[in-house]
Amino acid sequence: MTSLDEVRARIAEVSARLVEDGEGEHVAAAQAAQDAELARIEQRTVAVDRVLGAVASLRTITAPAALLSAAPEALCAGSRLDRAVLSLVRDGVMQAESVYVRDDPQTADALLAALREHPVRLEHPLVETEALRRRRATHVTGVAGDARVDSATVDIMGWSEYVVAPVAVRSTVVAVLHADVAGDPLDARDAGILWTFATGLAQAYESASLRRTLRHERRQMRRLLGWIDARSSELADATVELVPRERVDSLPQPEELDGVELRADRDRNGSAVLDAVLTRREIEILRLLADGLTNRAIAAELVISGGTVKFHVNSILRKLHVANRAEAVARYYALQDSRR
């Protein structure tokens, strides 16, 4: 049996004993009160289970922004609340991001458009400001004429009362949730349910944000490894040639070529220019580009990765001061023609 069933069984046992002792009337009244309290506890347990299930459904969403946008619908699906608004908090301003109205998406869209035209600055004495400061859910009643509520937002939503709770990730409030029930009064239990959902939403949002950060770090690491692979290949393919000093001095130096367009100069040997500017591997890839091979075909020809080929091609374009592969090939043929 569940713990609640055990409590009921013990109450029934005690009640039976008291009836035997002649305390039947008092027992009946006490038992009725106990039954009512147990019913409220059971309803609360069921409500919490439902809203926790709603939070669990959001955890399948990996994008933090999409998770927040889906939150109002999930809240209403997991509770008796009929309308919910999630607003983002940036630089002390509350801006509506998503609205859900049960069974009425058109009204939800209209409300969202109206709310977005009216961002709210969070300052004293707004109820939302106090809720964010205290990190708690609040049941707001008697909103008409109350200086603690934003009158424009109340007019747009048509609220007579509502519940509000912050979505706080550690020390930062990222969003605010508002909700109400159509044609039915709210109570403290609704505020408690909203707070349970807001707390779970904050945890799901933090988890999604961490996963996004990890994905970004993995992409950065892959780029770094690709760069290291390409540079290692370039260094491994480089040749070391001992030549007379006067020959080295006669070749154009890289700093002399920086910012200067290479030309098919009849006074300059094209092969020497390529040798001075490009590595052996880059010259090899440039020749294959001139033969019309794609990156994939070059990778297969040289038995290297496609990422390495891409790295070398970008390096060739940069060193030859050209914008694309076609210009690189044209520059290659121009330099070859200069040898004739």
C-alpha positions in Angstrom: 0.0 0.0 0.0 1.0 3.6 -0.5 1.7 5.8 2.6 -1.6 7.6 2.0 -3.5 4.2 2.1 -1.7 3.3 5.3 -2.8 6.6 6.9 -6.4 5.8 5.9 -6.2 2.3 7.3 -4.9 3.5 10.7 -7.6 6.2 10.9 -10.2 3.6 10.2 -8.8 1.3 12.9 -8.7 4.0 15.5 -12.2 5.1 14.6 -13.6 1.6 15.0 -12.1 1.3 18.5 -13.6 4.6 19.5 -17.0 3.6 18.3 -16.7 0.5 20.4 -16.0 2.8 23.4 -19.2 4.9 22.8 -17.5 7.9 21.1 -19.3 7.4 17.8 -20.6 11.0 17.2 -17.3 12.7 17.9 -15.5 10.1 15.9 -17.8 10.6 12.9 -17.1 14.4 12.9 -13.3 13.9 13.3 -13.3 11.3 10.6 -15.1 13.6 8.2 -12.6 16.3 8.9 -9.8 13.8 8.4 -11.3 12.5 5.1 -11.5 16.1 3.8 -7.9 16.8 4.7 -6.8 13.5 3.1 -8.7 14.3 0.0 -6.9 17.7 -0.2 -3.6 16.0 0.3 -4.4 13.4 -2.4 -5.5 16.2 -4.8 -2.3 18.0 -4.1 -0.2 14.9 -4.7 -1.9 14.2 -8.0 -1.5 17.9 -9.1 2.2 17.8 -8.2 2.7 14.6 -10.1 1.0 16.0 -13.2 3.1 19.2 -13.2 6.3 17.3 -12.7 5.3 15.2 -15.6 4.9 18.4 -17.6 8.4 19.5 -16.7 9.8 16.1 -17.6 8.2 16.5 -21.1 10.2 19.7 -21.6 13.5 18.0 -20.9 13.4 16.4 -24.3 13.9 19.9 -25.8 17.6 20.6 -26.2 17.5 24.3 -27.3 17.1 26.6 -24.3 15.0 29.2 -26.2 12.6 26.6 -27.6 12.3 25.1 -24.1 11.1 28.4 -22.7 8.7 29.0 -25.6 7.1 25.6 -24.9 6.7 26.2 -21.2 3.3 27.9 -21.1 1.6 25.1 -22.9 3.3 22.4 -20.8 2.2 24.2 -17.6 -1.4 24.3 -18.7 -1.3 20.6 -19.8 0.0 19.6 -16.4 -2.3 21.7 -14.2 -5.8 23.2 -14.1 -4.5 26.6 -15.2 -6.0 27.7 -18.5 -3.8 30.6 -19.6 -0.1 31.1 -19.1 2.4 33.7 -20.2 6.2 33.4 -20.1 8.2 36.6 -20.3 12.0 36.9 -20.6 13.9 39.2 -18.3 16.7 41.2 -19.7 18.3 44.4 -18.3 15.5 44.8 -15.8 12.7 44.6 -18.4 10.1 41.9 -18.7 9.2 41.1 -22.3 6.5 38.6 -23.3 7.9 35.6 -25.2 5.2 33.0 -25.3 1.5 32.8 -24.5 -0.8 29.7 -24.3 -4.6 29.8 -24.0 -6.2 26.4 -23.6 -8.0 25.4 -26.9 -7.7 28.9 -28.4 -4.4 29.4 -30.3 -5.7 32.5 -32.1 -6.4 34.3 -28.9 -3.0 33.3 -27.6 -1.3 34.9 -30.7 -3.3 38.1 -30.3 -2.4 38.4 -26.6 1.3 37.7 -27.4 1.3 40.5 -30.0 -0.3 42.9 -27.6 2.0 42.1 -24.8 5.1 42.4 -26.9 4.0 46.0 -27.6 4.2 46.7 -23.9 7.4 45.6 -22.2 7.4 46.1 -18.5 10.2 47.6 -16.5 10.7 45.7 -13.2 10.8 48.3 -10.5 9.2 49.1 -7.2 6.3 48.5 -6.3 5.4 45.9 -8.9 4.3 42.5 -7.6 6.6 40.9 -10.1 9.6 42.8 -8.8 8.9 41.5 -5.3 8.4 38.0 -6.5 11.7 38.0 -8.3 13.5 39.5 -5.3 12.0 36.9 -2.9 12.2 34.0 -5.3 8.7 32.8 -4.7 5.3 32.4 -6.3 2.6 34.9 -5.5 -1.2 34.9 -5.7 -2.3 38.4 -6.8 -5.9 39.3 -6.0 -7.9 42.6 -6.3 -5.9 43.8 -9.2 -8.2 46.7 -10.1 -6.7 49.9 -9.1 -3.7 48.2 -7.4 -0.5 50.2 -7.8 1.5 47.0 -7.4 0.3 45.6 -10.8 1.0 46.8 -14.3 -2.4 48.2 -15.4 -1.7 47.8 -19.2 -0.8 44.1 -18.8 -3.9 43.6 -16.7 -6.1 45.2 -19.3 -4.6 43.1 -22.1 -5.0 39.9 -20.2 -8.3 40.8 -18.6 -7.1 39.6 -15.2 -9.1 39.9 -12.0 -6.5 37.8 -10.3 -3.4 35.8 -11.3 -0.4 33.8 -10.0 3.2 34.8 -10.9 6.5 33.1 -10.3 10.1 33.7 -11.4 12.2 31.2 -13.3 15.6 31.6 -11.6 18.8 29.8 -12.6 21.1 30.1 -9.7 21.4 33.8 -9.0 19.9 35.0 -12.3 16.1 35.3 -13.1 15.8 34.4 -16.8 12.0 34.5 -17.1 8.7 35.2 -15.3 5.6 33.0 -15.5 2.0 34.3 -15.2 -1.1 32.1 -15.2 -4.8 32.1 -14.3 -7.9 29.9 -14.6 -10.9 31.0 -16.8 -14.0 31.5 -14.7 -12.7 29.9 -11.5 -11.0 31.5 -8.5 -7.3 30.8 -7.8 -5.9 29.8 -4.4 -2.6 29.2 -2.7 -2.4 25.7 -4.2 -2.3 27.1 -7.7 0.6 29.4 -6.6 2.3 26.3 -5.2 1.8 24.3 -8.4 3.2 27.3 -10.4 6.2 27.4 -8.2 6.9 23.7 -8.6 6.7 24.1 -12.3 8.9 27.2 -12.4 11.6 25.4 -10.3 11.6 22.4 -12.5 11.7 24.6 -15.6 14.7 26.5 -14.3 16.5 23.2 -13.8 15.6 22.0 -17.3 16.7 25.3 -18.8 20.1 25.1 -17.0 20.6 21.6 -18.2 19.8 22.6 -21.8 22.1 25.6 -21.6 25.0 23.4 -20.4 24.4 20.9 -23.2 24.4 23.8 -25.7 27.7 25.0 -24.2 29.2 21.5 -24.5 28.1 21.2 -28.1 29.8 24.5 -28.9 33.0 23.4 -27.1 33.0 20.2 -29.1 32.7 22.1 -32.4 35.5 24.4 -31.4 37.6 21.4 -30.4 37.0 19.7 -33.8 38.1 22.8 -35.6 41.2 23.0 -33.5 42.0 19.3 -34.1 41.4 19.9 -37.9 43.8 22.8 -37.8 46.4 20.8 -35.9 46.0 17.9 -38.4 46.5 20.2 -41.4 49.5 22.0 -39.9 51.1 18.7 -38.9 50.6 17.4 -42.5 52.0 20.6 -43.8 55.1 20.4 -41.6 55.5 16.7 -42.4 55.4 17.4 -46.1 57.8 20.3 -46.1 61.2 19.7 -47.6 64.5 20.9 -46.2 66.9 21.9 -48.9 70.4 23.3 -48.4 71.1 26.0 -51.0 73.7 28.7 -51.4 72.9 31.9 -49.5 72.9 34.0 -52.7 70.1 31.9 -54.1 68.0 32.3 -51.0 68.5 36.0 -51.1 67.5 36.2 -54.7 64.0 34.7 -54.0 61.1 36.9 -53.1 60.5 36.8 -49.3 57.0 36.4 -47.8 57.0 39.9 -46.3 57.7 41.3 -49.7 54.6 39.7 -51.0 52.3 40.8 -48.2 49.5 43.0 -49.6 51.1 43.0 -53.1 49.4 41.3 -56.0 51.4 38.5 -57.6 51.9 39.1 -61.4 53.0 36.9 -64.3 56.2 38.9 -64.5 58.5 38.0 -67.3 61.4 38.9 -65.1 60.4 36.4 -62.4 60.4 32.6 -62.6 56.8 31.4 -61.9 58.0 28.2 -60.3 60.3 30.1 -58.0 57.4 32.3 -56.9 55.2 29.3 -56.1 58.1 27.7 -54.2 58.6 30.8 -52.2 55.0 31.4 -51.3 53.4 27.9 -51.0 54.5 24.7 -49.3 55.1 21.6 -51.3 51.8 20.1 -50.3 50.0 23.4 -51.3 51.7 23.4 -54.7 50.6 19.7 -55.1 47.0 20.6 -54.3 47.0 23.7 -56.5 48.1 21.5 -59.4 45.3 19.1 -58.8 42.9 22.0 -58.6 44.2 23.1 -62.0 43.4 19.6 -63.2 39.8 20.1 -62.2 39.7 17.8 -59.2 37.2 18.5 -56.4 38.2 18.5 -52.7 36.9 15.0 -52.3 38.9 13.8 -55.3 42.0 15.5 -54.0 41.6 13.9 -50.6 41.3 10.5 -52.2 44.3 11.2 -54.5 46.6 12.3 -51.7 45.1 10.0 -49.0 44.3 12.8 -46.6 41.1 14.0 -45.0 38.7 16.4 -46.7 39.2 18.9 -43.8 42.9 18.9 -44.5 42.3 19.6 -48.2 39.9 22.5 -47.3 42.5 23.9 -44.9 45.2 23.9 -47.6 42.9 25.4 -50.3 42.0 28.3 -47.9 45.7 28.8 -47.3 46.5 28.8 -51.0 43.8 31.5 -51.6 45.1 33.6 -48.8 48.8 33.4 -49.9 48.0 34.0 -53.6 45.7 36.9 -52.7 42.8 35.5 -54.7 39.1 35.2 -53.8 38.3 31.7 -55.1 39.6 28.5 -56.7 39.1 29.7 -60.2 41.3 32.7 -59.6 43.9 30.5 -57.9 44.0 28.2 -61.0 44.3 31.3 -63.3 47.1 32.6 -61.2 48.8 29.2 -61.3 48.6 29.1 -65.1 49.9 32.7 -65.4 52.9 31.8 -63.3 53.5 28.7 -65.3 53.4 30.8 -68.5 56.0 33.1 -67.1 58.5 30.3 -67.4 58.2 30.1 -71.2 
